Amino acid sequence: MAEENGTRLYIVFSGTPYKMGRFIRFFTHGEFNHVSLAFDPSLPELFSFARLQLETPFCGGFVHEGAERYRMKKRAAKIAVCAVDAGREGVARVRERIGHMRAEQDRYLYNMLSAALVPCKKKVAVRDAYTCVEFIAEMLTLAGCPPRKPVYSAEQLYRLMKEQEIFRGEFPEGTPTVDETYTEHVPFFRGLRLSVKQFRRMLKNRVRRREKKKAAPPHA
């Protein structure tokens, strides 16, 4: 891969080797079911929205990712990395935003409503909630490099960016683990309670966003 120069963002598309990933790829008819952001092409750490732990597929949010999500035992995710020339200012804006999100990680939720509607090419706006694609689209927009048209799935975004691809293959060996809790066992009923709790939070955030929008003064 190209060397990191401080002016690029690296968008990492992945086909994860798990049941949920295969399920998503079945409906989106493509190679990739997930997308993340990195600041270094060697991929020591990535950022996205996804499940919080392997055994909680319906409980997710903002995640700091490492090898634990892409290389497990003999399985490795197939990835494609696209480089985006965002300039130093664009990269700095995204770094600042990521820093704020890491500092308030518990605030953010995975947008299960939008995820469920991906096959229909629809979105549901929820305050502080994103799918991985919504998150990456927002970061690209913040960097001054927005997608050319609305995107709903990782595969669709990849097709818009494939000319910027700089690497394709397995997720690289030797990358560090950044979240030791990802593969910890989660008892079924605990996972169920967490998922229900998060879904309730998401519905409340959806209602609050709509109320805030209605209360906003009309444009002059």
Secondary structure, DSSP 4 states (H G I P E B T S, - for coil): -PPP-SSEEEEEEEE-SSHHHHHHHHHHTSS-SEEEEESSTT-S-EEEEEESSTT-TT-EEEEEE-GGGTEETTEE-EEEEEEEE-HHHHHHHHHHHHHHHHHTGGG-EE-HHHHHTGGGT-----TTEE-HHHHHHHHHHHTT---SS---SHHHHHHHHGGGEEEEEEPPTTPPP--TTTTS---HHHHHHHHHHHHHHHHHHHHHHHHHHHHSPPP-
